[in-house]
Amino acid sequence: MIKELTRLESESFWPTFSQIILAQETYAFNSDMTQEQAFDLWCKQPLKSFAFIESNKVLGIYYIKANAMGPSRHICNCGYMVSSDARGKGIARLMCKHSQVQALENGFEAMQFNSVVSTNKVVVQLY
């Protein structure tokens, strides 16, 4: 099930979020980011944030936001994270499809991914 991300769900996903940013392989976030900074970045700044939940466990999260302001605000940007124990199960693909519907429902006309690490072959193939 994909639903809007709550603070409690964000907190339960924090160990995964922290692990991902510490690896410095997929996101250009400071590795010393706090849980509160992560919540602000992922849940307060974007237009919306969502969680993929299965068996009452948050296995993935994503946000959707305008990629830029002004005349480019019709283009959105999304970021996705999936827990390591849930990778390879199609969760990112489901969240990506969900985000495309959300983009249209929120008036976006295009989606742009700003930075994908070239060694992240699974994501490069997905996008």
N, C-alpha and C positions, 0 to 999 in steps of 0.2 A: 504494500500500500504506500502511496506517495501522498503526503499531506504537508501543510505549512509547518515549518520548523518552529518549535517552542523553545524557550530558554532551557527548560528541563531536558529536552532532547538534545539540545546543543551541548549542555554540560555532560550528558552521558556519552556524547561523541568526542569530547575533548581529548581523551587519550589517543584516539586515532588522528585527530586534527594535529595534535602536538607531534606525533610520530611522523606524519607526512611533512610538516614544515621543518622538523629537525633533519630530515633526510636531505633537504635542499636539492631535490631532484625534479620536482614538478611545479612548485610555486616559489616565486621570488618574495617570500615573506621573511621577516626577521626571525631567526631561530629562537630568540628569547621572548617572543610574543607571549603575553599572558592570556589566560582564558578569557578575561573580560575584553581585552583588545581583539581577540578572535571573534567574540560574540558581536562586538561593534562592527568589525570589518565584514563579517559574513551575514549578520542578521539585521543590523540597524541601517547600514549604509545602502545596501541594495534595495530594489523595489520590493522584492519578495525572496524568501528562502524556503526551501522544502527539504523534507526528510523522507528517505525510503526506509520503511519500518517493516520488519518481519519478525514474528514471534516476540513482539514487544521490545525488539532490539533495533536501534538505529544502525543500519548497515551502510548508508550513504546519505550525503547531503549535497545540495546545490543551491546557488543563488542566481537570480536574474536581475539585471539592472541595465540602464541605458549605457551604451559604450562611451558616449560623449554627450556634450551639451549642445544647445543651439541647433543648427541645421543638420546635425548628425544624430539627434536624439531618437530618430526612427530606427536606429540600429542598436540591438541589444548585445550584451555580453553575459556569458554564464561561466561559472566555475563549479567543478564537480569534485567530490571526494568519496571514495569507497573504502571501507575498512579492509585491511589485508586479508582477513579470513573470509571475506565475501567476494573477492575478486574472481573473475572468470565465470560468474553466474549470470551475466547480462544486466546487472543492476545499473551500470553506467549507461548502457544503451537505453534502458527503460527511462532513466532520468533525462537523458538527452531528448528522447521523443516527447516526454512530458514537458520539457522546457520549450520545445518548439510550439506546442499548443499554447503554453502560457504566453509566449512571445506574441503570438497572433491575438490572443484574448486581451493583451495589454497594449495593443496598438503598434507593436513593432513590426517593421517590414523586412528586416534582415537580422542575421545573427553573425557576430564576428568573434573569433577566438584570437586573443591578442598574443598569447605566448604559450606554445606547446613545446616542451623539450623534445628534441629530435630522437633521443634514445627511448622515449616513452612510446614504443611501437604500437601498443594496443590503442592508445588514445589517438595517435596519428591516423590509424586505420579507421577508428570510429568516426572521427570528424571528416 
